Amino acid sequence: METTERLVYTMKEVQEILRVSKNHVYLMAKTGAIPTVKLGKKIVVPRRRLEQLLDGGWTPKESK
C-alpha cells in the first residue's frame, strides 16, 4: 500500500495532537484560534497551517 502525506487532520486528530478536549478543539475552531476548512459537513484542519501555528508562524488574525 502506498503511503501519502496527509493534507488535513480531522478534529479528533487535532484533539489528540494538541492533547485537549473535544469541546476545546471545537471552541478553538469557532473562535478562529485554529485554521479550519469545511469539506461538505466535515470540518478539517490543514496540516501545514497547524504546523505553522505550532511553530509560531501563523496567527489567527492572518487568516482569511
Secondary structure, 3 states (H helix, E strand, C coil): CCCCCCCEEEHHHHHHHHCCCHHHHHHHHHHCCCCCEEECCEEEEEHHHHHHHHHCCCCHHHCC
